[in-house]
Amino acid sequence: MAHTAPRRTALAPRRAGRRHPLVATLMALPLAALLLLVFDGWETVATQASSVGAMLGR
């Protein structure tokens, strides 16, 4: 059998739960910017943002 390194899960356990909203926003912004450049649609971005805002109740 091949010798493998032990797993390090005990040293750095993964946190369960939700991500902080700021972290989620920072992760989504590069993709949003790329889509904006590819599709060249400020109106589309504004429409989607207002739809998301309405869905969240704001």
PALO-966455 format. One record per residue: residue number from 1; residue in three letters; chain; x, y, z of N, C-alpha, C, O, CB in turn. Coordinates in steps of 0.2 Angstrom, whole numbers, always signed. Glycine has a CB too. Example, Ala and Ser with C-alpha at 12.3 -4.5 7.8 and 13.67 -1.06 7.14 Angstrom:
{1 'ala' 'A' {+66 -28 +39} {+62 -22 +39} {+66 -16 +39} {+71 -17 +42} {+57 -22 +45}}
{2 'ser' 'A' {+64 -11 +35} {+68 -5 +36} {+64 +0 +39} {+67 +6 +40} {+70 -3 +29}}
***
This chain:
{1 'met' 'A' {+4 -6 +0} {+0 +0 +0} {+4 +6 +0} {+10 +6 +3} {-5 +0 +6}}
{2 'ala' 'A' {+2 +11 -3} {+6 +18 -3} {+5 +21 +3} {-1 +21 +6} {+3 +22 -9}}
{3 'his' 'A' {+10 +25 +5} {+10 +29 +11} {+7 +36 +9} {+10 +39 +5} {+17 +29 +15}}
{4 'thr' 'A' {+2 +38 +13} {-1 +44 +11} {+0 +49 +18} {+0 +46 +23} {-8 +44 +9}}
{5 'ala' 'A' {+0 +55 +17} {+0 +60 +22} {-7 +60 +26} {-12 +59 +23} {+2 +67 +20}}
{6 'pro' 'A' {-6 +61 +32} {-13 +61 +36} {-16 +68 +35} {-14 +73 +33} {-11 +61 +44}}
{7 'arg' 'A' {-23 +67 +35} {-27 +73 +34} {-26 +78 +39} {-25 +76 +45} {-34 +71 +33}}
{8 'arg' 'A' {-27 +84 +38} {-26 +90 +42} {-33 +93 +45} {-33 +98 +47} {-22 +95 +39}}
{9 'thr' 'A' {-38 +89 +44} {-45 +92 +46} {-45 +94 +54} {-49 +98 +55} {-50 +87 +45}}
{10 'ala' 'A' {-41 +90 +58} {-41 +92 +65} {-38 +98 +66} {-40 +102 +71} {-38 +86 +69}}
{11 'leu' 'A' {-33 +101 +62} {-30 +107 +64} {-34 +113 +61} {-34 +118 +64} {-23 +107 +60}}
{12 'ala' 'A' {-38 +112 +56} {-42 +118 +53} {-49 +115 +51} {-50 +114 +45} {-38 +121 +47}}
{13 'pro' 'A' {-53 +114 +56} {-60 +112 +54} {-63 +117 +51} {-63 +123 +52} {-63 +110 +61}}
{14 'arg' 'A' {-67 +115 +46} {-71 +120 +42} {-77 +122 +46} {-81 +118 +49} {-74 +116 +35}}
{15 'arg' 'A' {-79 +128 +46} {-84 +131 +49} {-91 +130 +46} {-91 +130 +40} {-83 +139 +50}}
{16 'ala' 'A' {-96 +128 +49} {-102 +127 +47} {-106 +133 +47} {-105 +137 +52} {-106 +121 +50}}
{17 'gly' 'A' {-110 +134 +43} {-115 +140 +43} {-114 +144 +37} {-112 +142 +32} {-112 +144 +49}}
{18 'arg' 'A' {-116 +150 +37} {-117 +155 +32} {-111 +159 +31} {-107 +161 +36} {-123 +159 +32}}
{19 'arg' 'A' {-109 +162 +25} {-104 +167 +24} {-106 +174 +26} {-112 +175 +26} {-102 +166 +17}}
{20 'his' 'A' {-102 +178 +28} {-103 +185 +29} {-105 +188 +23} {-102 +187 +18} {-97 +188 +33}}
{21 'pro' 'A' {-110 +192 +23} {-113 +195 +17} {-107 +199 +13} {-108 +200 +7} {-119 +200 +18}}
{22 'leu' 'A' {-103 +202 +17} {-98 +206 +13} {-93 +201 +9} {-91 +203 +4} {-94 +210 +18}}
{23 'val' 'A' {-91 +196 +12} {-87 +191 +9} {-91 +188 +3} {-88 +188 -3} {-85 +185 +14}}
{24 'ala' 'A' {-97 +187 +3} {-101 +184 -3} {-101 +190 -8} {-101 +188 -14} {-108 +182 +0}}
{25 'thr' 'A' {-102 +196 -6} {-102 +201 -11} {-95 +202 -14} {-95 +203 -21} {-104 +208 -8}}
{26 'leu' 'A' {-90 +202 -11} {-83 +202 -14} {-82 +196 -18} {-78 +197 -23} {-78 +203 -8}}
{27 'met' 'A' {-85 +191 -17} {-84 +185 -21} {-88 +186 -28} {-86 +183 -33} {-86 +178 -18}}
{28 'ala' 'A' {-94 +189 -27} {-98 +190 -33} {-96 +196 -38} {-98 +195 -44} {-105 +190 -31}}
{29 'leu' 'A' {-93 +201 -35} {-91 +207 -39} {-87 +205 -45} {-89 +208 -51} {-88 +212 -35}}
{30 'pro' 'A' {-82 +201 -45} {-78 +200 -51} {-82 +197 -57} {-82 +199 -63} {-72 +196 -50}}
{31 'leu' 'A' {-86 +192 -55} {-91 +189 -60} {-96 +194 -63} {-97 +194 -69} {-94 +183 -57}}
{32 'ala' 'A' {-99 +198 -58} {-103 +203 -61} {-100 +208 -66} {-103 +210 -71} {-106 +207 -55}}
{33 'ala' 'A' {-94 +210 -64} {-90 +215 -68} {-89 +212 -75} {-89 +215 -80} {-83 +217 -65}}
{34 'leu' 'A' {-87 +205 -75} {-85 +202 -81} {-92 +201 -85} {-91 +203 -92} {-83 +195 -80}}
{35 'leu' 'A' {-97 +200 -82} {-104 +199 -86} {-106 +206 -89} {-108 +206 -94} {-109 +196 -82}}
{36 'leu' 'A' {-104 +211 -85} {-106 +218 -87} {-102 +220 -94} {-104 +222 -98} {-105 +223 -82}}
{37 'leu' 'A' {-95 +218 -93} {-91 +219 -99} {-93 +215 -105} {-93 +217 -111} {-84 +218 -97}}
{38 'val' 'A' {-95 +209 -104} {-96 +204 -110} {-103 +206 -113} {-103 +206 -119} {-96 +197 -107}}
{39 'phe' 'A' {-108 +208 -109} {-114 +209 -112} {-116 +216 -113} {-121 +218 -116} {-120 +206 -107}}
{40 'asp' 'A' {-111 +221 -110} {-112 +228 -111} {-119 +230 -109} {-122 +233 -114} {-110 +230 -118}}
{41 'gly' 'A' {-121 +229 -103} {-128 +231 -102} {-129 +234 -95} {-131 +230 -90} {-132 +225 -102}}
{42 'trp' 'A' {-128 +240 -95} {-130 +244 -88} {-137 +243 -87} {-139 +243 -81} {-128 +251 -89}}
{43 'glu' 'A' {-141 +244 -92} {-149 +243 -90} {-150 +236 -87} {-154 +236 -83} {-153 +244 -97}}
{44 'thr' 'A' {-147 +231 -90} {-148 +224 -88} {-146 +224 -80} {-150 +221 -76} {-145 +219 -92}}
{45 'val' 'A' {-140 +226 -79} {-138 +226 -72} {-143 +230 -67} {-144 +227 -62} {-131 +229 -71}}
{46 'ala' 'A' {-145 +236 -69} {-150 +240 -65} {-156 +236 -64} {-159 +236 -59} {-151 +246 -68}}
{47 'thr' 'A' {-159 +233 -69} {-165 +229 -69} {-164 +223 -64} {-168 +222 -60} {-167 +226 -76}}
{48 'gln' 'A' {-158 +219 -65} {-157 +214 -60} {-156 +216 -53} {-159 +212 -49} {-151 +210 -63}}
{49 'ala' 'A' {-153 +221 -52} {-152 +224 -45} {-158 +226 -42} {-159 +224 -36} {-147 +230 -45}}
{50 'ser' 'A' {-163 +229 -46} {-169 +231 -43} {-173 +225 -42} {-177 +224 -37} {-173 +236 -48}}
{51 'ser' 'A' {-173 +219 -46} {-177 +213 -45} {-174 +210 -39} {-178 +207 -35} {-176 +209 -51}}
{52 'val' 'A' {-168 +209 -38} {-165 +206 -32} {-167 +210 -25} {-169 +207 -20} {-157 +206 -32}}
{53 'gly' 'A' {-167 +217 -26} {-169 +221 -20} {-176 +220 -18} {-178 +220 -13} {-168 +228 -22}}
{54 'ala' 'A' {-180 +219 -24} {-187 +218 -22} {-188 +211 -19} {-193 +210 -15} {-191 +218 -29}}
{55 'met' 'A' {-184 +206 -22} {-185 +199 -19} {-183 +199 -12} {-186 +195 -8} {-181 +194 -23}}
{56 'leu' 'A' {-178 +203 -10} {-175 +203 -3} {-180 +208 +2} {-179 +208 +8} {-168 +206 -2}}
{57 'gly' 'A' {-185 +211 -1} {-189 +215 +2} {-187 +222 +4} {-189 +225 +9} {-191 +212 +9}}
{58 'arg' 'A' {-183 +225 +0} {-180 +232 +1} {-183 +236 -5} {-181 +242 -5} {-173 +232 +1}}
***
